[in-house]
Every structure is written in C-alpha cells, then in structure tokens.
Amino acid sequence: MAKAKDKDRIQKHVNIVNRRASFEYQFLVKYTAGIMLKGTEIKSIREGNVNMGDAFCTFHNDGLWVHQMHIAKFTEGTYNNHEPMRERKLLLNKRELNQLEKKSQEQGLTIIPIRIFISERGFAKVEIALARGKKLFDKREDIKAKDQKREMDRSGY
C-alpha cells in the first residue's frame, strides 16, 4: 500500500521544462503528444535525466519525430540500455498531425518540445508547440519585463 502511494507521488512530480524555448520562441499553438520509448528510457525520465535544450520536431513520411532530445542512460541499465540521442516518434491523432504539418510549412515556424511530464496513467507525455523565433528586441523586452516584475515583488506592491 505504501509503495503505491510513493509511486503515484513520484509520477506526478515529473515535470521537465525546456526553459530556453520560452526565451527563444513565441508559442502560437500547444499540443500534448505521447512519445514512443524503448526499454529504460521511462526510468531515466522518471529520474529527471532529460535535456531538451536543442530539441526540435520534424515530419517524416510516417509521422512527427523529435530530434536531439537527450535522455540519459539509466544508471542501473545493463547491456540493453537505450541510445541517449536517438530520434523518438511522437503520437498525435491524424487531425492534429495534419494541422501541424500545414502550419509548420509556413515561413519562420517550427515545432519544438516544451516540457515532458508523466500522465495520470503513468505514460510519458511531451508538450509541443508551434513556435515562431523571437527577434533580438523581443528578447530584450522579455528581460525588461522580468526585471520590472522582480523589482515590484521586492518592493512589496
């Protein structure tokens, strides 16, 4: 009984966020997708050993794939441990895939993973966004707004 409660608590707190993405891109539309994992990858995700700094998504003939997402090897994995930088297929329904494919072909738009989390049923999910790259002045405005908010919080307003 105690193990089940601990397992639920651990699963709900896995929330790995790509902070760099919100600084580099302006999010237009967000989707939640499943991800096809092999072997020990889910155990590494539950430990929080994921790096999504340079990750991006592309379409191949059979679906949407995420590239350059580093899921570290599981420490207690044996000879059948997974490859850390392999391409992983994202699972969306056909309507969402068609929408994303049409919109991603527009100039300046890309699909990037924002965060990885564990669903209520224990499955790994990836939140992806159709995004447009920010210009340098947009980034400066974001930094200025964060600084102003921090100053307001410090002064007690």
C-alpha contacts under 8 A as a table, 3 or more apart, distances in Angstrom:
res1	aa1	res2	aa2	distance
1	M	4	A	5.39
1	M	5	K	6.72
2	A	5	K	5.30
2	A	6	D	6.35
3	K	6	D	5.12
3	K	7	K	6.07
4	A	7	K	5.06
4	A	8	D	6.23
5	K	8	D	5.17
5	K	9	R	6.20
6	D	9	R	5.07
6	D	10	I	6.17
7	K	10	I	5.22
7	K	11	Q	6.20
8	D	11	Q	5.21
8	D	12	K	6.28
9	R	12	K	5.45
9	R	13	H	6.55
10	I	13	H	5.47
10	I	14	V	6.85
10	I	46	R	7.57
11	Q	14	V	5.81
11	Q	46	R	6.91
11	Q	118	I	5.78
11	Q	119	S	7.68
11	Q	120	E	7.85
11	Q	122	G	6.60
12	K	15	N	7.97
12	K	117	F	7.91
12	K	118	I	6.34
12	K	119	S	7.33
12	K	120	E	7.22
13	H	118	I	7.95
14	V	45	I	7.73
14	V	46	R	6.17
14	V	47	E	7.94
14	V	48	G	6.78
14	V	116	I	7.67
14	V	117	F	5.34
14	V	118	I	6.02
15	N	115	R	6.82
15	N	116	I	5.85
15	N	117	F	4.67
15	N	118	I	7.41
16	I	48	G	6.83
16	I	50	V	7.33
16	I	115	R	5.36
16	I	116	I	5.14
16	I	117	F	6.45
17	V	114	I	6.03
17	V	115	R	4.28
17	V	116	I	6.64
18	N	21	A	5.62
18	N	22	S	7.47
18	N	51	N	7.98
18	N	52	M	5.81
18	N	53	G	6.24
18	N	113	P	7.32
18	N	114	I	5.11
18	N	115	R	5.73
19	R	22	S	5.71
19	R	23	F	6.95
19	R	53	G	7.96
19	R	114	I	7.77
20	R	23	F	5.24
20	R	24	E	6.19
20	R	53	G	6.38
21	A	24	E	5.14
21	A	25	Y	5.65
21	A	53	G	7.50
21	A	112	I	7.62
21	A	114	I	6.64
22	S	25	Y	5.44
22	S	26	Q	6.69
22	S	27	F	7.59
22	S	114	I	7.98
23	F	26	Q	7.92
23	F	134	K	7.95
23	F	139	K	6.69
23	F	142	D	7.89
24	E	133	G	6.06
24	E	134	K	5.76
24	E	139	K	7.43
25	Y	131	A	5.82
25	Y	132	R	5.49
25	Y	133	G	4.41
25	Y	134	K	5.18
26	Q	131	A	5.44
26	Q	132	R	5.28
26	Q	133	G	6.20
26	Q	134	K	6.18
27	F	30	K	7.27
27	F	129	A	6.00
27	F	130	L	6.07
27	F	131	A	4.47
27	F	132	R	6.65
28	L	129	A	6.91
28	L	130	L	5.58
28	L	131	A	5.48
28	L	132	R	7.37
29	V	129	A	5.52
29	V	130	L	5.26
29	V	131	A	7.34
30	K	127	E	6.89
30	K	128	I	5.74
30	K	129	A	4.30
30	K	130	L	6.47
31	Y	127	E	5.71
31	Y	128	I	5.32
31	Y	129	A	6.15
32	T	92	L	7.90
32	T	125	K	6.72
32	T	126	V	5.82
32	T	127	E	4.44
32	T	128	I	6.24
33	A	90	L	6.04
33	A	91	L	5.37
33	A	92	L	5.44
33	A	125	K	5.69
33	A	126	V	5.24
33	A	127	E	6.17
33	A	128	I	7.22
34	G	90	L	5.67
34	G	91	L	4.68
34	G	92	L	6.84
34	G	123	F	7.64
34	G	124	A	6.48
34	G	125	K	4.64
34	G	126	V	6.10
35	I	88	R	6.83
35	I	89	K	5.94
35	I	90	L	4.59
35	I	91	L	5.74
35	I	124	A	6.52
35	I	125	K	6.09
35	I	126	V	6.72
36	M	88	R	6.11
36	M	89	K	5.51
36	M	90	L	6.42
36	M	91	L	7.29
37	L	41	E	6.05
37	L	42	I	6.85
37	L	88	R	7.01
38	K	41	E	5.91
38	K	42	I	7.74
38	K	82	H	6.81
39	G	42	I	7.26
39	G	80	N	7.78
39	G	81	N	6.99
39	G	82	H	6.61
40	T	43	K	5.34
40	T	44	S	6.56
40	T	73	K	7.55
40	T	74	F	6.06
40	T	77	G	6.80
40	T	81	N	6.14
40	T	82	H	6.30
41	E	44	S	5.18
41	E	45	I	6.26
41	E	71	I	6.69
41	E	72	A	7.87
41	E	73	K	7.36
41	E	74	F	7.12
41	E	82	H	6.58
42	I	45	I	4.98
42	I	46	R	6.17
42	I	124	A	7.14
43	K	46	R	5.12
43	K	47	E	6.37
43	K	74	F	6.70
44	S	47	E	5.04
44	S	48	G	6.31
44	S	49	N	5.42
44	S	50	V	7.46
44	S	71	I	6.68
44	S	72	A	6.36
44	S	73	K	6.74
44	S	74	F	5.32
45	I	48	G	4.90
45	I	49	N	5.66
45	I	50	V	6.25
45	I	71	I	6.99
45	I	124	A	7.96
46	R	49	N	7.71
46	R	118	I	7.93
49	N	71	I	5.99
49	N	72	A	5.51
50	V	69	M	7.34
50	V	70	H	5.65
50	V	71	I	4.56
50	V	72	A	6.30
51	N	69	M	6.10
51	N	70	H	5.04
51	N	71	I	6.55
52	M	55	A	5.09
52	M	68	Q	7.36
52	M	69	M	5.02
52	M	70	H	6.49
52	M	113	P	7.37
53	G	69	M	7.66
54	D	68	Q	6.13
54	D	69	M	7.10
55	A	66	V	6.83
55	A	67	H	5.59
55	A	68	Q	4.71
55	A	69	M	5.01
55	A	112	I	6.54
55	A	113	P	6.65
56	F	66	V	5.72
56	F	67	H	5.52
56	F	68	Q	6.90
56	F	69	M	7.87
56	F	110	T	7.77
56	F	111	I	6.14
56	F	112	I	4.56
56	F	113	P	6.42
57	C	64	L	6.64
57	C	65	W	5.45
57	C	66	V	4.30
57	C	67	H	5.98
57	C	110	T	7.65
57	C	111	I	5.32
57	C	112	I	5.73
57	C	113	P	7.39
58	T	64	L	5.76
58	T	65	W	5.49
58	T	66	V	6.56
58	T	67	H	7.66
58	T	111	I	7.27
59	F	62	D	7.75
59	F	63	G	5.73
59	F	64	L	4.58
59	F	65	W	6.21
59	F	101	E	7.29
60	H	63	G	5.56
60	H	64	L	6.34
60	H	65	W	7.15
63	G	89	K	7.13
63	G	90	L	7.39
63	G	91	L	8.00
63	G	97	L	7.50
64	L	89	K	6.02
64	L	90	L	5.54
64	L	91	L	7.55
64	L	97	L	7.46
65	W	87	E	6.40
65	W	88	R	5.55
65	W	89	K	4.41
65	W	90	L	5.62
66	V	69	M	6.93
66	V	87	E	5.76
66	V	88	R	5.42
66	V	89	K	6.35
66	V	90	L	6.90
66	V	113	P	7.85
67	H	85	M	7.64
67	H	86	R	7.24
67	H	87	E	5.07
67	H	88	R	7.03
68	Q	85	M	5.79
68	Q	86	R	7.38
68	Q	87	E	7.17
69	M	84	P	7.96
69	M	85	M	6.05
69	M	86	R	7.75
69	M	87	E	7.75
70	H	84	P	5.35
70	H	85	M	5.00
70	H	86	R	7.96
71	I	84	P	4.99
71	I	85	M	6.82
72	A	84	P	5.34
73	K	77	G	7.31
73	K	81	N	6.48
73	K	82	H	6.32
73	K	83	E	7.21
73	K	84	P	6.07
74	F	77	G	5.10
74	F	81	N	6.87
74	F	82	H	8.00
77	G	80	N	6.98
77	G	81	N	5.26
78	T	81	N	5.69
83	E	86	R	5.77
92	L	96	E	6.28
92	L	97	L	6.25
93	N	96	E	5.55
93	N	97	L	6.30
94	K	97	L	5.01
94	K	98	N	6.08
95	R	98	N	5.23
95	R	99	Q	6.28
96	E	99	Q	5.12
96	E	100	L	6.13
97	L	100	L	5.17
97	L	101	E	6.03
98	N	101	E	5.14
98	N	102	K	6.22
99	Q	102	K	5.37
99	Q	103	K	6.24
100	L	103	K	5.22
100	L	104	S	5.79
100	L	130	L	7.41
101	E	104	S	5.25
101	E	105	Q	6.49
102	K	105	Q	5.70
102	K	106	E	7.52
103	K	106	E	5.70
103	K	109	L	7.51
103	K	130	L	7.96
104	S	107	Q	7.89
104	S	109	L	5.42
104	S	110	T	5.68
104	S	111	I	6.95
104	S	130	L	7.11
105	Q	109	L	7.13
106	E	109	L	5.97
108	G	132	R	5.91
108	G	133	G	6.94
109	L	130	L	6.70
109	L	131	A	5.57
109	L	132	R	4.83
109	L	133	G	7.33
110	T	130	L	5.76
110	T	131	A	5.39
110	T	132	R	6.45
111	I	128	I	6.73
111	I	129	A	5.60
111	I	130	L	4.61
111	I	131	A	6.01
112	I	128	I	5.55
112	I	129	A	5.57
112	I	130	L	6.72
112	I	131	A	7.07
113	P	116	I	7.96
113	P	126	V	6.60
113	P	127	E	5.87
113	P	128	I	4.19
113	P	129	A	6.36
114	I	126	V	7.37
114	I	127	E	5.48
114	I	128	I	5.37
114	I	129	A	6.70
115	R	126	V	5.80
115	R	127	E	5.25
115	R	128	I	7.31
116	I	124	A	6.97
116	I	125	K	5.70
116	I	126	V	4.54
116	I	127	E	6.34
117	F	124	A	5.85
117	F	125	K	5.41
117	F	126	V	6.53
118	I	121	R	7.91
118	I	122	G	5.63
118	I	123	F	5.46
118	I	124	A	4.58
118	I	125	K	5.93
119	S	122	G	5.21
119	S	123	F	5.28
119	S	124	A	6.30
119	S	125	K	6.53
120	E	123	F	7.48
134	K	138	D	5.89
134	K	139	K	6.66
135	K	138	D	5.32
135	K	139	K	6.61
136	L	139	K	5.21
136	L	140	R	6.40
137	F	140	R	4.98
137	F	141	E	6.22
138	D	141	E	5.09
138	D	142	D	6.32
139	K	142	D	5.09
139	K	143	I	6.31
140	R	143	I	5.12
140	R	144	K	6.16
141	E	144	K	5.03
141	E	145	A	6.13
142	D	145	A	5.13
142	D	146	K	6.22
143	I	146	K	5.16
143	I	147	D	6.21
144	K	147	D	5.13
144	K	148	Q	6.19
145	A	148	Q	5.11
145	A	149	K	6.14
146	K	149	K	5.12
146	K	150	R	6.13
147	D	150	R	5.06
147	D	151	E	6.21
148	Q	151	E	5.10
148	Q	152	M	6.18
149	K	152	M	5.07
149	K	153	D	6.20
150	R	153	D	5.13
150	R	154	R	6.23
151	E	154	R	5.07
151	E	155	S	6.18
152	M	155	S	5.24
152	M	156	G	6.29
152	M	157	Y	5.68
153	D	156	G	5.29
153	D	157	Y	6.33
154	R	157	Y	7.98
